Amino acid sequence: MSGPHRLPNFSALRAFEAAARHQNFSRAAEELHLTHGAISHQVRALEEELGTPLFVRNGRHVKVTADGLRFARQLAKAFSDIATASDALRPSSASRRLTVSSIPSFAARWLAPRLGQFIEQHPDVEVVLQASGQLQDLVRDAVDVGIRFGRGHYPGMVVQRLMGDVYYPVVSPAYRGGRLPTTPADLEQACLLRSVEPWTPWFHAAGLAMAEPSGGVMFEDLSMLVRSAVDGNGVALVRHVVAMQEIASGQLVRLFDIATPCPDEYYFVSPPAAAAKPQVQAFRAWLLAEIDKFRQQQGG
């Protein structure tokens, strides 16, 4: 190893790199939990030490110089190398943590009951399951895997289709004392429960000229829609993946043999940096195998 180089003050280097990245002292101050004045002071001290201006100042606006920008990029790489080297030494499970964000209905109804098997196979991985209906920024929120229900357009992400789903009506066997609708036309006299997913495509498939139901409760969470149907409040149009547990247990009965495909499908979405992690690759392989098994059990 060569002798020690004379390094500028480390805090000043961090302050400068953040200020150059944001092109803004206030945002850099926010990121580093410092005041605007402290950032400004550290950047000036660094400029004096290096003997060259790093920013052009114009009133409250600052613009990094070409030399400053090159320096900031080299610093960013150096900080990243330091962070990676530090992580490699930490015995904590952070490096083996897997953060999965899933739409609530899939998390509760399909993923959570199976997740124990993945944890048994990978006891060193700490799984954090977040149920979120929001399309949050996976990178910003440090989420490794997002399970989304959509059209598959997630720019800049590693995306893989998992499976599709279908809609059909279900009802509690105790609804109206057991006098259940026997034909699709009987739904005109039934109480139809509403959710964010419309009835109209299913009506068309069933040859019904009924209008989209209005009034009553609009369920945004499909688990609550299923619960309302189990309680005998009416007929619900459900996704198969969301309602199959209650159908299997007899709490709900599927009506008629008409199903319509969902325009949206389930997708595995991961930021490229996270997709390279071994625990994410292991989870993806396990998830695809589980979906394969599920498809075979469902007969297709």
C-alpha positions in Angstrom: 0.0 0.0 0.0 1.3 3.5 -0.8 1.6 6.1 1.9 -1.5 8.1 2.9 -2.7 10.8 0.5 -3.8 14.1 2.0 -7.6 13.9 1.9 -9.8 16.9 2.1 -12.3 17.1 5.0 -14.7 14.1 4.5 -17.8 16.1 5.7 -17.0 18.8 3.2 -16.7 16.2 0.4 -20.1 14.8 1.3 -21.7 18.3 1.4 -20.2 19.2 -2.0 -21.3 15.9 -3.7 -24.9 16.3 -2.4 -24.9 20.0 -3.4 -23.6 19.1 -6.9 -26.1 16.3 -7.4 -29.0 18.4 -6.4 -27.6 21.7 -7.9 -29.2 23.1 -4.8 -27.7 23.8 -1.3 -31.1 23.6 0.4 -31.9 20.1 -0.9 -28.4 18.9 0.0 -28.9 20.3 3.5 -32.2 18.4 3.8 -30.5 15.1 2.7 -27.6 15.4 5.1 -29.7 16.9 8.0 -27.6 20.1 8.0 -28.5 23.8 7.6 -28.2 25.6 4.3 -25.4 27.7 5.9 -23.4 24.6 6.9 -23.4 23.3 3.4 -22.4 26.7 2.0 -19.6 27.0 4.5 -18.3 23.5 3.9 -18.3 24.0 0.1 -16.4 27.3 0.4 -13.9 25.7 2.7 -13.4 22.9 0.1 -13.0 25.4 -2.7 -10.3 27.2 -0.7 -8.5 24.0 0.1 -8.5 22.9 -3.5 -7.8 26.4 -4.9 -10.5 26.3 -7.5 -14.2 27.3 -7.7 -16.6 24.3 -7.8 -19.8 26.4 -8.2 -20.8 29.5 -10.1 -23.0 31.5 -7.8 -25.8 33.8 -9.1 -27.8 35.2 -6.2 -29.5 32.3 -4.6 -28.9 30.0 -7.6 -25.8 27.8 -7.8 -24.5 25.9 -10.8 -21.7 23.4 -10.5 -18.7 24.0 -12.8 -17.5 21.4 -15.4 -14.5 20.5 -13.2 -16.8 20.3 -10.1 -19.2 18.0 -11.9 -16.4 15.6 -12.9 -15.2 15.7 -9.3 -18.7 15.1 -7.9 -19.1 12.0 -10.1 -15.8 10.5 -8.9 -16.9 11.2 -5.3 -20.3 9.5 -5.8 -18.5 6.4 -7.1 -16.0 6.5 -4.2 -18.9 6.9 -1.6 -20.7 4.0 -3.2 -17.6 1.8 -3.0 -17.2 2.7 0.7 -20.9 1.9 1.4 -20.6 -1.5 -0.5 -17.4 -2.4 1.4 -19.0 -1.5 4.7 -22.1 -3.5 4.0 -20.0 -6.6 3.2 -18.5 -6.4 6.7 -21.8 -5.9 8.6 -23.1 -9.1 10.1 -26.6 -7.7 10.1 -29.3 -9.2 7.9 -29.7 -6.0 5.9 -27.8 -7.5 3.0 -30.1 -10.5 3.1 -33.3 -8.5 3.5 -36.0 -8.9 0.9 -38.6 -6.2 0.8 -41.7 -7.1 -1.2 -44.6 -4.7 -1.9 -47.7 -6.3 -3.2 -51.3 -5.1 -4.0 -53.3 -5.9 -0.8 -55.6 -8.5 -2.3 -52.8 -10.6 -3.7 -50.6 -10.2 -0.6 -53.4 -11.3 1.8 -55.1 -14.0 -0.3 -52.4 -15.6 -2.4 -48.9 -14.7 -1.3 -49.0 -14.6 2.5 -50.4 -18.2 2.9 -47.5 -19.5 0.8 -44.6 -17.3 2.0 -43.8 -19.6 4.9 -42.4 -22.1 2.4 -40.0 -19.6 0.9 -38.8 -18.6 4.4 -38.3 -22.3 5.2 -36.1 -22.7 2.1 -34.2 -19.5 2.7 -33.9 -19.1 6.5 -31.2 -16.5 6.2 -33.4 -14.1 4.3 -35.5 -11.6 6.3 -38.7 -11.0 4.3 -40.6 -7.7 4.7 -44.0 -7.9 3.1 -45.8 -4.6 2.5 -49.3 -4.5 1.3 -49.7 -1.4 -0.8 -52.2 -0.4 -3.4 -50.2 2.6 -4.3 -47.8 2.5 -7.2 -45.0 3.8 -5.1 -41.5 4.6 -6.3 -39.8 1.2 -5.7 -36.3 2.7 -5.9 -37.0 5.6 -3.6 -38.7 3.4 -1.0 -36.0 0.8 -1.2 -38.4 -1.9 -2.3 -36.8 -5.0 -4.0 -39.9 -6.5 -5.6 -43.2 -5.0 -6.5 -46.1 -7.3 -7.3 -48.5 -5.3 -9.4 -51.8 -5.8 -11.2 -51.7 -3.8 -14.4 -50.8 -3.8 -18.1 -47.1 -4.5 -17.6 -45.8 -1.1 -18.5 -43.2 -0.2 -15.8 -40.4 1.8 -17.5 -36.9 1.2 -16.3 -37.8 -1.9 -14.3 -37.1 -5.6 -14.7 -40.6 -6.9 -15.5 -42.0 -10.4 -15.7 -45.6 -11.4 -16.2 -46.8 -13.8 -13.5 -50.3 -14.7 -14.5 -53.7 -13.5 -15.5 -57.0 -13.7 -13.7 -60.8 -14.0 -14.4 -63.9 -12.4 -13.0 -67.1 -14.3 -12.0 -70.0 -13.7 -9.6 -70.1 -15.3 -6.1 -72.7 -15.3 -3.3 -73.0 -16.6 0.2 -75.0 -19.9 0.3 -77.1 -18.3 3.0 -78.1 -15.3 0.8 -81.9 -14.8 0.9 -82.3 -17.9 2.9 -80.6 -20.0 0.3 -82.8 -18.9 -2.6 -79.8 -18.1 -4.9 -80.0 -16.8 -8.4 -80.2 -19.7 -10.9 -79.7 -17.8 -14.2 -77.8 -14.6 -15.0 -81.2 -12.9 -15.6 -82.0 -13.5 -11.9 -79.3 -10.9 -11.0 -81.7 -8.1 -12.0 -83.6 -8.9 -8.7 -80.4 -9.4 -6.7 -78.4 -6.9 -4.6 -75.1 -6.4 -6.6 -72.1 -5.4 -4.6 -69.9 -2.8 -6.2 -66.1 -2.6 -6.4 -63.6 -0.6 -8.4 -63.8 -3.3 -11.0 -67.0 -2.9 -13.2 -69.7 -5.4 -13.8 -70.5 -4.3 -17.4 -67.9 -6.6 -19.2 -69.4 -9.6 -17.3 -73.0 -8.5 -18.1 -72.0 -8.4 -21.8 -70.4 -11.9 -21.7 -73.6 -13.2 -20.0 -75.8 -11.6 -22.6 -77.4 -9.2 -20.1 -78.4 -5.7 -21.1 -78.1 -4.4 -17.5 -76.6 -1.1 -16.5 -73.6 -0.8 -14.2 -74.9 -0.9 -10.6 -74.9 2.3 -8.7 -75.6 3.3 -5.1 -74.5 1.4 -2.0 -71.0 0.9 -0.8 -68.1 1.0 -3.4 -65.3 -1.3 -2.1 -61.8 -0.3 -3.1 -60.3 -3.2 -1.2 -61.4 -6.5 -2.8 -60.8 -8.4 0.5 -63.6 -6.2 2.0 -65.8 -7.0 -1.0 -65.4 -10.7 -0.4 -66.1 -10.2 3.3 -69.3 -8.4 2.5 -70.4 -11.2 0.2 -69.6 -13.9 2.9 -71.8 -11.9 5.3 -74.7 -12.3 2.9 -75.0 -8.7 1.8 -75.3 -9.5 -1.9 -73.7 -10.9 -5.1 -70.1 -9.9 -5.7 -68.1 -9.9 -9.0 -64.7 -11.2 -7.8 -61.3 -12.1 -9.2 -60.7 -15.8 -8.9 -57.3 -15.4 -7.0 -59.0 -13.2 -4.4 -62.1 -15.3 -3.7 -60.9 -18.9 -4.2 -60.3 -19.6 -0.4 -63.9 -18.8 0.5 -65.2 -20.9 -2.4 -63.0 -23.8 -1.3 -64.3 -23.5 2.3 -67.9 -23.2 1.2 -68.4 -19.7 2.5 -69.1 -18.5 -1.0 -70.7 -20.2 -4.0 -69.6 -19.4 -7.6 -72.7 -18.6 -9.7 -73.0 -19.7 -13.4 -70.2 -21.0 -15.6 -69.4 -17.6 -17.2 -66.0 -15.9 -16.5 -64.5 -12.9 -18.2 -60.7 -12.3 -18.4 -59.3 -9.4 -16.5 -57.7 -6.7 -18.7 -55.0 -6.4 -16.1 -52.6 -9.1 -15.1 -50.2 -9.8 -12.2 -46.5 -8.7 -12.8 -43.3 -9.1 -10.9 -41.5 -5.7 -11.0 -38.0 -5.0 -9.7 -35.5 -2.1 -10.0 -32.5 -3.4 -12.0 -30.0 -3.0 -9.0 -32.4 -5.0 -6.7 -33.1 -7.6 -9.4 -29.4 -8.6 -9.3 -29.5 -9.5 -5.6 -29.4 -13.2 -4.9 -32.4 -13.1 -2.5 -34.5 -11.4 -5.2 -33.4 -14.0 -7.8 -34.3 -16.8 -5.4 -37.7 -15.2 -4.6 -38.5 -14.8 -8.3 -37.6 -18.4 -9.1 -39.7 -19.6 -6.1 -42.7 -17.4 -7.1 -42.7 -18.6 -10.7 -42.6 -22.2 -9.5 -45.5 -21.6 -7.1 -47.5 -19.9 -9.8 -46.8 -22.9 -12.1 -48.1 -25.3 -9.4 -51.1 -23.1 -8.8 -52.0 -23.1 -12.5 -51.8 -26.9 -12.7 -54.0 -27.2 -9.6 -56.5 -24.9 -11.2 -56.4 -26.9 -14.4 -54.8 -24.3 -16.7 
